[in-house]
Amino acid sequence: MSEATTSWQRIKVWFHRWGSPAWFYAASGHMIPWLWAGFALLALPGLYLGLFVAPPDYLQGDSYRIIFIHVPSAWMSMMIFALMAIFGLIGMVWRIRLAETMAICSAPIGAAFTLITLITGSLWGKPTWGTYWQWDARMTSELVLLFLYVGVLALYESIEEPRKAARAASLLALIGLVNLPIIHYSVQWWNTLHQGNTIRLNLAESSMDTSMLVPLLLLVVATKFYYAAVLLARSRSMLLHQDQHKNWPRELLVAD
């Protein structure tokens, strides 16, 4: 048997293991503390550097510091929706219940990040634009994203059978993907009040000073650790609730 075939079989075994609620529950329980540790190790210095060390902006003064909460939250609001749709697609195509669970458990986390994005954007807009809200293209499309998250959750809760509810909510998430490029490219497609993108994939092309960019990137990565930790915790809780009458929860209880 070739090395490539052996590696592929190992990948298949690993993939199928994630379809086992008992295996996922045990494995994710070991991962969550490390994810929280990663979040703390990145978020604490990021917040300190951003709020206390980075210099004031030459135009906005200290009011710009809300960017260290606003931008990571905005990026997470879109990333989580995309992942929710991907999880939903995997669940719909391959009927993997864990993927359906992770899709649904992503929704309230993404909704929270979207709400934080809208609130911090409004607070930032007041000293910058003179008003808390404008029907700006990016602000409006971000508000639509919040409605989509709420719609996914409402649709899931409206159907009694969890598997059917997850598939229906996943379909709505897939349809809602069309809003993500609108959010991202709105500042290029329309004449909006919202400032353009200051951070590029090639960091050398970013228009932000390094003293501001470093804490921002720390917080961007930290929020991903946060999402992963909360997602796993919520997924474990949902699986345990759904399977409370099955054997594997009782076996875990006995093992503990």
N, C-alpha and C positions, 0 to 999 in steps of 0.2 A: 504494500500500500504506500503510495507516494506521500511525501510530506504535505503537499497541497491538499490532498484528499483528507488527511488526518486533521489538518487545521480547519477545513470546512466542516467536518463532522463535529469538532469541538465547538465551533460557532453555532451550529444547529442545536447542539445539546444545551449550550448557554442560553440560546434564544428560547427554547422550549421550557427551560427552567423558570424563566420569567413568567410563563403562563401558569405556573403553579402558585396559588395563593399562599400556601404554607411556606414554600421556599422563598417567595418574595417577602413575606412578613419577617422571616428570620434574617434574610440578607439585608433588607432595608433597615432593620433595627440596628445593625452594626454600622451602617453608613451614616445615619442621621447625626450622631454626635460629631463625626468628622466634618460633616457639612456645616454644622453650626459653628464649629471651631474655625473653619475657613472663613465663614461670614464675619465672625468677630475680629479675626486677625486682619482682615481687609477693611472692614467698615470703620473700626475705631480710628486707625491712623488716617483713613480717608476723610472722615468727618473732622478730625483735629486739623489736618493740613488745610482742608477746604474752608473751614469756618474761622480758623484763628491764625494760620500762617500765610496763606495766599494773600497777595496784596489786593487792595480795592481796585475795581475796574476804573479806568480813566474817565469813562462817561457815566456809568451807572453807580459808581461808588460801591458801598457794601451790599446794596440791594441785589446785586447779581449773584450773591452767594446761594440764593435759592436754587441756582442751577445744579448744585451738587445733590439735590433731592429730585428736582424736576426732570432732568435729563435721564438719569438712570431709571426712574419710574416710567418715563415715556417709552424708552427703549424696551423695557420689560413688558409694558402693556401690549406692544405689538408682537414681541417674541413669543410671549405666552399664548397669545391667540393663534399664532402660526403653529406652535407645538400642539395646542389643543386640537386643531384641525388635523394635524398629522396623526396624533394618537387616535382620533376618531376614525380616520381613514383606515388605519391598521385594524382597528376593531371591527369596522364594517366589512372589510375584505377578508381578513383571516379569522374573524370571530374570536379574537383574543380578549377575554374579559378584562384582564389587567389594563390593556390599552384603553378600553372604554372607561374604566374606573379613573385612570390618570387624566383622561380628557375631561371628565366631569369635575374632578378635583382641581383641575387647573383653572376652571372658570372663576370661582370666587377670589382666587389669588390674583388673577389677571384683572378682574373687576376692581379690586382694591388698588392695584397699581394705577389703573386708568383714572380712578377717582382722585388719587393723590396727584396725578399729572394735571388734571383739570383744576384742582384747588390751588396747587403751587403756581400753575400758569396764570391763574386769575390774580393771585397775590403779587406775582412778578409784573403782571400787566398794569396794575394800578400806578406804580411810580414810573413805569416806562412809557405807557401809552395814555395814562390819565384816566383809565377806566378798568374795571375788573373783568369786563367781558365784551368782546366784539365777535360778530358772526364771521370771524376770520376762517378761511378755508381749513387750516390745520386744526384750529380749536373745534370747529364744527364737526370735522371728520373724526376727531378724537372723542367727541361726545357721542357720535354714532357708534363708535367702538364700545363705549360703555353700555349703550342700549343693546348691542349685540350680545355682550356678556350676560346682561340681565335676561335677554331673550333665551339664551341657551339654558340658563338655570331654570327659568320659568317653564320652558318646554319640558325639561327633564322632570321637574316636580309634578307636571300635569298628567303624566302617564304613570300608571301604577306599576307595571312590570318593568324592573330596572334595565334589563337588556334592551327592550324595545325603546325605552325612554332614552337610553344612552345613544342608540343608533339615530333616533330622530334628532337629538341635540347635536350629534356629530355632523349630521347633514346640514343643519343650520350653520354650524361653525365653518364648514367647507364653503358654503355660499358666501358667508361673511368675509372670507379671505380677500374678496375684491376690494374691500375698504382699506387694506393695508398699503397697497401702492398709492392710493389716494392720499393717505396720511403722509407717507414718506415724500412724495413728489409734489405735494400741494404748494410748497413755497416756490417751486420751479414752474408749475403749470399756471398758477394764478398770481396776480399782484396782491400780496397779503401783507398784513402788518407784522406777521411772525418773521423773525430773523431767519436767514438761511442757515445751512449746515456749516458749523465751524469746525467739526471734527471729521477727518477723512480716514479711510482705511490705511492710507499711507500717512502715518502720524506726522511726518516731516512737512506735509502739505496743510496741516491743521493751522488755523489762524489763532489758536489759543496759546497763551504763554505756558511754558513747561510747569511753572509753579502752580498753575490752575489746572492744567491737563492731567498731571499725575494723580492728585486726589480724586478727580472726576473719574479717571479710569479705574482707580481702586474701588470706588463705589459702584461703578458699572459691573465689575466682576463680582463684588460682594453680593449684589442683589441676585445674581444667578445662583450663588450658594444658598441664599435665603429661599429662593423659589424651589430649589431641589429639595431642601430639608423639609419645607412645609408641604410640598407635593407628596413626598414619601410618607410623611406622618398622616396626612389626610387620607391617602390611599390605603394605608394600613388600617386606619379606623373604619373606612367604608367597607373594606373586604371583611373585616372582623364582624361588623354589624350584619352584613348580608349573609355570612356563613356561620352565624352564631350557633345554629343547630346542627352543624356538620361535625365531623370527627376531628379535623385538624386543629380547630381552636382548643378543643378539650385536650388534645395531645400536647399542644404547646403549654397549656396550663399545668399539666402533669409534669412536663419536663422542667418547668421553672420551679 
